[in-house]
Amino acid sequence: MSEPVDATAFNFEQGQRARKLFAAVVLAALDDAIADDKKYGNGPEQIARWARSRDGREVLSCAGIDPNERVVAGLMEFVARGVRTSVALSREESERRHAAEQAEAA
């Protein structure tokens, strides 16, 4: 017979996996908007339109992100920078940004 604690742990793990899947969809939407920005120049508007849409709000919620206007502004700013998500999330980029902030503070 299954223990209730095991079932709870299993459900939690499944929920975490689902959240990661939806987070990957958000990252893909950001990459698509960055590509649109480089090609057509309308990337921030595209990601804002998506994030404000019903589907976008649902995906953001399922990824554990509150779909409010502050988040939409952050997504637009990220797309405007033009750095792809794979690069932005890499260790090298993180270290480079941290070094730049340290140099700027000094």
Phi and psi in radians as a Rosetta constraint file:
Dihedral C 1 N 2 CA 2 C 2 CIRCULARHARMONIC -1.346 0.35
Dihedral N 2 CA 2 C 2 N 3 CIRCULARHARMONIC 2.426 0.35
Dihedral C 2 N 3 CA 3 C 3 CIRCULARHARMONIC -1.415 0.35
Dihedral N 3 CA 3 C 3 N 4 CIRCULARHARMONIC 2.519 0.35
Dihedral C 3 N 4 CA 4 C 4 CIRCULARHARMONIC -1.053 0.35
Dihedral N 4 CA 4 C 4 N 5 CIRCULARHARMONIC -0.585 0.35
Dihedral C 4 N 5 CA 5 C 5 CIRCULARHARMONIC -1.150 0.35
Dihedral N 5 CA 5 C 5 N 6 CIRCULARHARMONIC -0.692 0.35
Dihedral C 5 N 6 CA 6 C 6 CIRCULARHARMONIC -1.097 0.35
Dihedral N 6 CA 6 C 6 N 7 CIRCULARHARMONIC -0.721 0.35
Dihedral C 6 N 7 CA 7 C 7 CIRCULARHARMONIC -1.140 0.35
Dihedral N 7 CA 7 C 7 N 8 CIRCULARHARMONIC -0.700 0.35
Dihedral C 7 N 8 CA 8 C 8 CIRCULARHARMONIC -1.135 0.35
Dihedral N 8 CA 8 C 8 N 9 CIRCULARHARMONIC -0.761 0.35
Dihedral C 8 N 9 CA 9 C 9 CIRCULARHARMONIC -1.101 0.35
Dihedral N 9 CA 9 C 9 N 10 CIRCULARHARMONIC -0.717 0.35
Dihedral C 9 N 10 CA 10 C 10 CIRCULARHARMONIC -1.103 0.35
Dihedral N 10 CA 10 C 10 N 11 CIRCULARHARMONIC -0.793 0.35
Dihedral C 10 N 11 CA 11 C 11 CIRCULARHARMONIC -1.111 0.35
Dihedral N 11 CA 11 C 11 N 12 CIRCULARHARMONIC -0.674 0.35
Dihedral C 11 N 12 CA 12 C 12 CIRCULARHARMONIC -1.107 0.35
Dihedral N 12 CA 12 C 12 N 13 CIRCULARHARMONIC -0.778 0.35
Dihedral C 12 N 13 CA 13 C 13 CIRCULARHARMONIC -1.097 0.35
Dihedral N 13 CA 13 C 13 N 14 CIRCULARHARMONIC -0.712 0.35
Dihedral C 13 N 14 CA 14 C 14 CIRCULARHARMONIC -1.106 0.35
Dihedral N 14 CA 14 C 14 N 15 CIRCULARHARMONIC -0.712 0.35
Dihedral C 14 N 15 CA 15 C 15 CIRCULARHARMONIC -1.110 0.35
Dihedral N 15 CA 15 C 15 N 16 CIRCULARHARMONIC -0.708 0.35
Dihedral C 15 N 16 CA 16 C 16 CIRCULARHARMONIC -1.127 0.35
Dihedral N 16 CA 16 C 16 N 17 CIRCULARHARMONIC -0.710 0.35
Dihedral C 16 N 17 CA 17 C 17 CIRCULARHARMONIC -1.103 0.35
Dihedral N 17 CA 17 C 17 N 18 CIRCULARHARMONIC -0.742 0.35
Dihedral C 17 N 18 CA 18 C 18 CIRCULARHARMONIC -1.116 0.35
Dihedral N 18 CA 18 C 18 N 19 CIRCULARHARMONIC -0.713 0.35
Dihedral C 18 N 19 CA 19 C 19 CIRCULARHARMONIC -1.092 0.35
Dihedral N 19 CA 19 C 19 N 20 CIRCULARHARMONIC -0.718 0.35
Dihedral C 19 N 20 CA 20 C 20 CIRCULARHARMONIC -1.128 0.35
Dihedral N 20 CA 20 C 20 N 21 CIRCULARHARMONIC -0.655 0.35
Dihedral C 20 N 21 CA 21 C 21 CIRCULARHARMONIC -1.095 0.35
Dihedral N 21 CA 21 C 21 N 22 CIRCULARHARMONIC -0.797 0.35
Dihedral C 21 N 22 CA 22 C 22 CIRCULARHARMONIC -1.206 0.35
Dihedral N 22 CA 22 C 22 N 23 CIRCULARHARMONIC -0.554 0.35
Dihedral C 22 N 23 CA 23 C 23 CIRCULARHARMONIC -1.115 0.35
Dihedral N 23 CA 23 C 23 N 24 CIRCULARHARMONIC -0.643 0.35
Dihedral C 23 N 24 CA 24 C 24 CIRCULARHARMONIC -1.130 0.35
Dihedral N 24 CA 24 C 24 N 25 CIRCULARHARMONIC -0.615 0.35
Dihedral C 24 N 25 CA 25 C 25 CIRCULARHARMONIC -1.151 0.35
Dihedral N 25 CA 25 C 25 N 26 CIRCULARHARMONIC -0.687 0.35
Dihedral C 25 N 26 CA 26 C 26 CIRCULARHARMONIC -1.109 0.35
Dihedral N 26 CA 26 C 26 N 27 CIRCULARHARMONIC -0.759 0.35
Dihedral C 26 N 27 CA 27 C 27 CIRCULARHARMONIC -1.090 0.35
Dihedral N 27 CA 27 C 27 N 28 CIRCULARHARMONIC -0.689 0.35
Dihedral C 27 N 28 CA 28 C 28 CIRCULARHARMONIC -1.135 0.35
Dihedral N 28 CA 28 C 28 N 29 CIRCULARHARMONIC -0.688 0.35
Dihedral C 28 N 29 CA 29 C 29 CIRCULARHARMONIC -1.108 0.35
Dihedral N 29 CA 29 C 29 N 30 CIRCULARHARMONIC -0.671 0.35
Dihedral C 29 N 30 CA 30 C 30 CIRCULARHARMONIC -1.130 0.35
Dihedral N 30 CA 30 C 30 N 31 CIRCULARHARMONIC -0.769 0.35
Dihedral C 30 N 31 CA 31 C 31 CIRCULARHARMONIC -1.078 0.35
Dihedral N 31 CA 31 C 31 N 32 CIRCULARHARMONIC -0.706 0.35
Dihedral C 31 N 32 CA 32 C 32 CIRCULARHARMONIC -1.109 0.35
Dihedral N 32 CA 32 C 32 N 33 CIRCULARHARMONIC -0.715 0.35
Dihedral C 32 N 33 CA 33 C 33 CIRCULARHARMONIC -1.176 0.35
Dihedral N 33 CA 33 C 33 N 34 CIRCULARHARMONIC -0.637 0.35
Dihedral C 33 N 34 CA 34 C 34 CIRCULARHARMONIC -1.145 0.35
Dihedral N 34 CA 34 C 34 N 35 CIRCULARHARMONIC -0.717 0.35
Dihedral C 34 N 35 CA 35 C 35 CIRCULARHARMONIC -1.109 0.35
Dihedral N 35 CA 35 C 35 N 36 CIRCULARHARMONIC -0.731 0.35
Dihedral C 35 N 36 CA 36 C 36 CIRCULARHARMONIC -1.095 0.35
Dihedral N 36 CA 36 C 36 N 37 CIRCULARHARMONIC -0.656 0.35
Dihedral C 36 N 37 CA 37 C 37 CIRCULARHARMONIC -1.144 0.35
Dihedral N 37 CA 37 C 37 N 38 CIRCULARHARMONIC -0.701 0.35
Dihedral C 37 N 38 CA 38 C 38 CIRCULARHARMONIC -1.238 0.35
Dihedral N 38 CA 38 C 38 N 39 CIRCULARHARMONIC -0.590 0.35
Dihedral C 38 N 39 CA 39 C 39 CIRCULARHARMONIC -1.509 0.35
Dihedral N 39 CA 39 C 39 N 40 CIRCULARHARMONIC -0.811 0.35
Dihedral C 39 N 40 CA 40 C 40 CIRCULARHARMONIC -1.996 0.35
Dihedral N 40 CA 40 C 40 N 41 CIRCULARHARMONIC -0.264 0.35
Dihedral C 40 N 41 CA 41 C 41 CIRCULARHARMONIC 1.412 0.35
Dihedral N 41 CA 41 C 41 N 42 CIRCULARHARMONIC 0.294 0.35
Dihedral C 41 N 42 CA 42 C 42 CIRCULARHARMONIC -2.160 0.35
Dihedral N 42 CA 42 C 42 N 43 CIRCULARHARMONIC 0.502 0.35
Dihedral C 42 N 43 CA 43 C 43 CIRCULARHARMONIC -1.061 0.35
Dihedral N 43 CA 43 C 43 N 44 CIRCULARHARMONIC -0.879 0.35
Dihedral C 43 N 44 CA 44 C 44 CIRCULARHARMONIC -1.048 0.35
Dihedral N 44 CA 44 C 44 N 45 CIRCULARHARMONIC -0.653 0.35
Dihedral C 44 N 45 CA 45 C 45 CIRCULARHARMONIC -1.177 0.35
Dihedral N 45 CA 45 C 45 N 46 CIRCULARHARMONIC -0.654 0.35
Dihedral C 45 N 46 CA 46 C 46 CIRCULARHARMONIC -1.113 0.35
Dihedral N 46 CA 46 C 46 N 47 CIRCULARHARMONIC -0.819 0.35
Dihedral C 46 N 47 CA 47 C 47 CIRCULARHARMONIC -1.185 0.35
Dihedral N 47 CA 47 C 47 N 48 CIRCULARHARMONIC -0.601 0.35
Dihedral C 47 N 48 CA 48 C 48 CIRCULARHARMONIC -1.155 0.35
Dihedral N 48 CA 48 C 48 N 49 CIRCULARHARMONIC -0.753 0.35
Dihedral C 48 N 49 CA 49 C 49 CIRCULARHARMONIC -1.066 0.35
Dihedral N 49 CA 49 C 49 N 50 CIRCULARHARMONIC -0.742 0.35
Dihedral C 49 N 50 CA 50 C 50 CIRCULARHARMONIC -1.161 0.35
Dihedral N 50 CA 50 C 50 N 51 CIRCULARHARMONIC -0.801 0.35
Dihedral C 50 N 51 CA 51 C 51 CIRCULARHARMONIC -1.145 0.35
Dihedral N 51 CA 51 C 51 N 52 CIRCULARHARMONIC -0.507 0.35
Dihedral C 51 N 52 CA 52 C 52 CIRCULARHARMONIC -1.509 0.35
Dihedral N 52 CA 52 C 52 N 53 CIRCULARHARMONIC -0.217 0.35
Dihedral C 52 N 53 CA 53 C 53 CIRCULARHARMONIC -1.274 0.35
Dihedral N 53 CA 53 C 53 N 54 CIRCULARHARMONIC 2.887 0.35
Dihedral C 53 N 54 CA 54 C 54 CIRCULARHARMONIC -1.077 0.35
Dihedral N 54 CA 54 C 54 N 55 CIRCULARHARMONIC -0.801 0.35
Dihedral C 54 N 55 CA 55 C 55 CIRCULARHARMONIC -1.113 0.35
Dihedral N 55 CA 55 C 55 N 56 CIRCULARHARMONIC -0.741 0.35
Dihedral C 55 N 56 CA 56 C 56 CIRCULARHARMONIC -1.089 0.35
Dihedral N 56 CA 56 C 56 N 57 CIRCULARHARMONIC -0.777 0.35
Dihedral C 56 N 57 CA 57 C 57 CIRCULARHARMONIC -1.087 0.35
Dihedral N 57 CA 57 C 57 N 58 CIRCULARHARMONIC -0.686 0.35
Dihedral C 57 N 58 CA 58 C 58 CIRCULARHARMONIC -1.139 0.35
Dihedral N 58 CA 58 C 58 N 59 CIRCULARHARMONIC -0.773 0.35
Dihedral C 58 N 59 CA 59 C 59 CIRCULARHARMONIC -1.129 0.35
Dihedral N 59 CA 59 C 59 N 60 CIRCULARHARMONIC -0.788 0.35
Dihedral C 59 N 60 CA 60 C 60 CIRCULARHARMONIC -1.048 0.35
Dihedral N 60 CA 60 C 60 N 61 CIRCULARHARMONIC -0.748 0.35
Dihedral C 60 N 61 CA 61 C 61 CIRCULARHARMONIC -1.092 0.35
Dihedral N 61 CA 61 C 61 N 62 CIRCULARHARMONIC -0.769 0.35
Dihedral C 61 N 62 CA 62 C 62 CIRCULARHARMONIC -1.179 0.35
Dihedral N 62 CA 62 C 62 N 63 CIRCULARHARMONIC -0.420 0.35
Dihedral C 62 N 63 CA 63 C 63 CIRCULARHARMONIC -1.449 0.35
Dihedral N 63 CA 63 C 63 N 64 CIRCULARHARMONIC -0.068 0.35
Dihedral C 63 N 64 CA 64 C 64 CIRCULARHARMONIC 1.525 0.35
Dihedral N 64 CA 64 C 64 N 65 CIRCULARHARMONIC 0.358 0.35
Dihedral C 64 N 65 CA 65 C 65 CIRCULARHARMONIC -1.966 0.35
Dihedral N 65 CA 65 C 65 N 66 CIRCULARHARMONIC 2.235 0.35
Dihedral C 65 N 66 CA 66 C 66 CIRCULARHARMONIC -1.268 0.35
Dihedral N 66 CA 66 C 66 N 67 CIRCULARHARMONIC 2.052 0.35
Dihedral C 66 N 67 CA 67 C 67 CIRCULARHARMONIC -1.401 0.35
Dihedral N 67 CA 67 C 67 N 68 CIRCULARHARMONIC 1.241 0.35
Dihedral C 67 N 68 CA 68 C 68 CIRCULARHARMONIC -1.911 0.35
Dihedral N 68 CA 68 C 68 N 69 CIRCULARHARMONIC 3.101 0.35
Dihedral C 68 N 69 CA 69 C 69 CIRCULARHARMONIC -1.156 0.35
Dihedral N 69 CA 69 C 69 N 70 CIRCULARHARMONIC -0.513 0.35
Dihedral C 69 N 70 CA 70 C 70 CIRCULARHARMONIC -1.126 0.35
Dihedral N 70 CA 70 C 70 N 71 CIRCULARHARMONIC -0.709 0.35
Dihedral C 70 N 71 CA 71 C 71 CIRCULARHARMONIC -1.145 0.35
Dihedral N 71 CA 71 C 71 N 72 CIRCULARHARMONIC -0.753 0.35
Dihedral C 71 N 72 CA 72 C 72 CIRCULARHARMONIC -1.048 0.35
Dihedral N 72 CA 72 C 72 N 73 CIRCULARHARMONIC -0.742 0.35
Dihedral C 72 N 73 CA 73 C 73 CIRCULARHARMONIC -1.105 0.35
Dihedral N 73 CA 73 C 73 N 74 CIRCULARHARMONIC -0.692 0.35
Dihedral C 73 N 74 CA 74 C 74 CIRCULARHARMONIC -1.145 0.35
Dihedral N 74 CA 74 C 74 N 75 CIRCULARHARMONIC -0.711 0.35
Dihedral C 74 N 75 CA 75 C 75 CIRCULARHARMONIC -1.113 0.35
Dihedral N 75 CA 75 C 75 N 76 CIRCULARHARMONIC -0.725 0.35
Dihedral C 75 N 76 CA 76 C 76 CIRCULARHARMONIC -1.109 0.35
Dihedral N 76 CA 76 C 76 N 77 CIRCULARHARMONIC -0.722 0.35
Dihedral C 76 N 77 CA 77 C 77 CIRCULARHARMONIC -1.122 0.35
Dihedral N 77 CA 77 C 77 N 78 CIRCULARHARMONIC -0.715 0.35
Dihedral C 77 N 78 CA 78 C 78 CIRCULARHARMONIC -1.080 0.35
Dihedral N 78 CA 78 C 78 N 79 CIRCULARHARMONIC -0.784 0.35
Dihedral C 78 N 79 CA 79 C 79 CIRCULARHARMONIC -1.141 0.35
Dihedral N 79 CA 79 C 79 N 80 CIRCULARHARMONIC -0.676 0.35
Dihedral C 79 N 80 CA 80 C 80 CIRCULARHARMONIC -1.109 0.35
Dihedral N 80 CA 80 C 80 N 81 CIRCULARHARMONIC -0.522 0.35
Dihedral C 80 N 81 CA 81 C 81 CIRCULARHARMONIC -1.164 0.35
Dihedral N 81 CA 81 C 81 N 82 CIRCULARHARMONIC -0.544 0.35
Dihedral C 81 N 82 CA 82 C 82 CIRCULARHARMONIC 1.398 0.35
Dihedral N 82 CA 82 C 82 N 83 CIRCULARHARMONIC 0.243 0.35
Dihedral C 82 N 83 CA 83 C 83 CIRCULARHARMONIC -1.648 0.35
Dihedral N 83 CA 83 C 83 N 84 CIRCULARHARMONIC 2.108 0.35
Dihedral C 83 N 84 CA 84 C 84 CIRCULARHARMONIC -1.068 0.35
Dihedral N 84 CA 84 C 84 N 85 CIRCULARHARMONIC 2.662 0.35
Dihedral C 84 N 85 CA 85 C 85 CIRCULARHARMONIC -1.106 0.35
Dihedral N 85 CA 85 C 85 N 86 CIRCULARHARMONIC -0.633 0.35
Dihedral C 85 N 86 CA 86 C 86 CIRCULARHARMONIC -1.118 0.35
Dihedral N 86 CA 86 C 86 N 87 CIRCULARHARMONIC -0.620 0.35
Dihedral C 86 N 87 CA 87 C 87 CIRCULARHARMONIC -1.321 0.35
Dihedral N 87 CA 87 C 87 N 88 CIRCULARHARMONIC -0.759 0.35
Dihedral C 87 N 88 CA 88 C 88 CIRCULARHARMONIC -1.110 0.35
Dihedral N 88 CA 88 C 88 N 89 CIRCULARHARMONIC -0.539 0.35
Dihedral C 88 N 89 CA 89 C 89 CIRCULARHARMONIC -1.591 0.35
Dihedral N 89 CA 89 C 89 N 90 CIRCULARHARMONIC -0.007 0.35
Dihedral C 89 N 90 CA 90 C 90 CIRCULARHARMONIC -1.359 0.35
Dihedral N 90 CA 90 C 90 N 91 CIRCULARHARMONIC 2.734 0.35
Dihedral C 90 N 91 CA 91 C 91 CIRCULARHARMONIC -1.133 0.35
Dihedral N 91 CA 91 C 91 N 92 CIRCULARHARMONIC -0.709 0.35
Dihedral C 91 N 92 CA 92 C 92 CIRCULARHARMONIC -1.087 0.35
Dihedral N 92 CA 92 C 92 N 93 CIRCULARHARMONIC -0.761 0.35
Dihedral C 92 N 93 CA 93 C 93 CIRCULARHARMONIC -1.137 0.35
Dihedral N 93 CA 93 C 93 N 94 CIRCULARHARMONIC -0.709 0.35
Dihedral C 93 N 94 CA 94 C 94 CIRCULARHARMONIC -1.082 0.35
Dihedral N 94 CA 94 C 94 N 95 CIRCULARHARMONIC -0.773 0.35
Dihedral C 94 N 95 CA 95 C 95 CIRCULARHARMONIC -1.157 0.35
Dihedral N 95 CA 95 C 95 N 96 CIRCULARHARMONIC -0.670 0.35
Dihedral C 95 N 96 CA 96 C 96 CIRCULARHARMONIC -1.122 0.35
Dihedral N 96 CA 96 C 96 N 97 CIRCULARHARMONIC -0.770 0.35
Dihedral C 96 N 97 CA 97 C 97 CIRCULARHARMONIC -1.114 0.35
Dihedral N 97 CA 97 C 97 N 98 CIRCULARHARMONIC -0.728 0.35
Dihedral C 97 N 98 CA 98 C 98 CIRCULARHARMONIC -1.105 0.35
Dihedral N 98 CA 98 C 98 N 99 CIRCULARHARMONIC -0.737 0.35
Dihedral C 98 N 99 CA 99 C 99 CIRCULARHARMONIC -1.114 0.35
Dihedral N 99 CA 99 C 99 N 100 CIRCULARHARMONIC -0.699 0.35
Dihedral C 99 N 100 CA 100 C 100 CIRCULARHARMONIC -1.138 0.35
Dihedral N 100 CA 100 C 100 N 101 CIRCULARHARMONIC -0.703 0.35
Dihedral C 100 N 101 CA 101 C 101 CIRCULARHARMONIC -1.149 0.35
Dihedral N 101 CA 101 C 101 N 102 CIRCULARHARMONIC -0.685 0.35
Dihedral C 101 N 102 CA 102 C 102 CIRCULARHARMONIC -1.122 0.35
Dihedral N 102 CA 102 C 102 N 103 CIRCULARHARMONIC -0.755 0.35
Dihedral C 102 N 103 CA 103 C 103 CIRCULARHARMONIC -1.170 0.35
Dihedral N 103 CA 103 C 103 N 104 CIRCULARHARMONIC -0.633 0.35
Dihedral C 103 N 104 CA 104 C 104 CIRCULARHARMONIC -1.204 0.35
Dihedral N 104 CA 104 C 104 N 105 CIRCULARHARMONIC -0.637 0.35
Dihedral C 104 N 105 CA 105 C 105 CIRCULARHARMONIC -1.243 0.35
Dihedral N 105 CA 105 C 105 N 106 CIRCULARHARMONIC -0.496 0.35
